[in-house]
Amino acid sequence: LENNTILMDKLKKVQQENEELKARMDKHMELSRQLSTEQAVLQESLEKESKVNKRLSMENEELLWKLHNGDLCSPRKLSPSSPSVPLQSPRNSGNFSSPKVSPR
């Protein structure tokens, strides 16, 4: 009878530890799911930023090439009142949600 009582106490203790471990596993799984979701969102954001940076880099290369070759204004005739070099293209006027990066 005494042996049975000791074994029952040990069983209760082990069951309690088991429940605590299950609760910890559930918390870890939830955290893992949350981090996976956050990683997916960040990866998508990174890909969008990379596309924008690539497009801006290509546009910059094109403008540098046109500037070097004196071809900046040739695609269209400018009126005398319009500036000879546009300061900012309409595409870059704040339509992006990403922060502006200053030139180096």
Secondary structure, DSSP 8 states (H G I E B T S, - for coil): -HHHHHHHHHHHHHHHHHHHHHHHHHHHHHHHHHHHHHHHHHHHHHHHHHHHHHHHHHHHHHHHHHHHTT-SSTTS---TTS-SS-SS-GGGSS--SS------
